[in-house]
């Protein structure tokens, strides 16, 4: 059997004619000598990825291994290592793992058969308390490593879950991750899924999210890419019941040679469902981004409302973006729209702001922040929204170049001395 | 010495020459009105004084407070006390007026060697200045000009002027798009801000605004030059006779 890393490399050649996957190329993030993680039981170091006032249960995954034990609450809520859950609740895991609706692809299959570990979260039906979890996914290695983690999230009928998924890397770690998260949300449940990606420039991340919604389920997701070598978010949302509501937002701020790709497939299978997608990005230096959004409205899915928007700002002549919003509709009784814009900073707005005595640098930051703010405001969880708002401002200091340490690790406060004068959050006045 | 002194100013946009030798002196305590038909250079002149990069100055100088400002960055001119009330105020989604003005006021204070205003000091100042244009609280918490009516946009310009307390204010067609009530409020705001220590330039098509903001001097800008200057009565005469009268006078003089 070819080794797993080689199998991952070889997938690319087999997908040359696949519309969704043909441009996916992580070879630049995979140096020779890349290895699988050692397999030793990971020790929990102190990775203080804390967000002030955010009351969450933190689950840490280091190099693909979950350091938290499996735990069951008296109300039946269970969480912790997926490997342990396999031992403790083999039937539940077998019932759901790998079973969510998804398009067949070799990257997901490789993960399915070879993942290290990951997080298992199970909320039975009818849980009144809203559970909040944070998955901290850390890469910490002196050698280049290839990691595959798999998360399984099951939310029972009428229950509510908030899940914050942070991808981070420590120091100079080089890595390629092929991670899969499956979310199975039963009828009338509510799931908020936030993805925060803040990795170093040597990190490659292929992040799959497969979400399956039953009747009346509410799903909102935001993916915020602040830093990373090459990050690809592959998201699929399937609405299998009527009256589902989906909100999918994305923000990517990249510079240097970084690459950020977002693919989202929203599948309207049943009537009376609604989906909104808003993705925005700012590209500096020679960064490259892509947006590929696909909304599919089935024959029977009448009274569908589906909206999709992608907006981009290119700060240099070398930065590039490919934007492909796409609607595929098989019935007449729908309300759908899509749109895409790509441009530069509005010079007239710059003149207007500067004519009030605001420096060029602050004016630019203001305009770029304002552009991002639309996505940030969609985050319902206030402590996370405030923290992200600060992190985005830090990221935008001096265009996009993060000051030496701050943007790479979400736990550090920025020590920049030359912070622009624009520091006011109207909410805090 | 005049507060603003413009000498033989020539300017173009692209290859098109718009200003062909403007001369103008403005002293503290004065209100000047610049009138003239569309497309003859009124907004260009306002834009050049404020520093709009769209225009290229080819000849002449603009001296403000003893300094040639043509090489001065836009924000520095503002911090030196120049304010432009825009004909078409720009919408900036995502930036609230409160945030925008606090940043502007504090940058101005920094430039002048003053400590920044605290949150409560700033809010107090804002409450006070909102009254100048009868602005409602809601407006201040909205994004700058986003979805504002014509009247709200112009009120917002004068509100910003009140916050920044400029030495030289240039109001570019502040009356356009206003109904009679909004016109009264805006003009009233401008009058409240007049003092012996500042000067105002009012650019307008119509005499109507000048019933409220009474100028000391009226200039007619035609084909890139100031062709006539007179007292406030000149505005009434223009209203009566139209710009054709000026054109005929000029032709007769040739």
Interface residues (C-beta under 8 A of the other chain):
Chain A: X346 X347 X348 X349 X351 X352 X353 X354 X355 X356 X357 X358 X359 X360 X362 X363 X366 X367 X369 X370 X371 X372 X373 X374 X421 X422 X424 X425 X426 X429
Chain B: X50 X51 X52 X53 X54 X73 X74 X75 X77 X78 X79 X83 X84 X86 X89 X90 X92 X93 X94 X95 X96 X98 X99 X100 X101 X102 X103 X104 X106 X107 X108 X110 X111 X119 X123 X141 X143 X160 X164
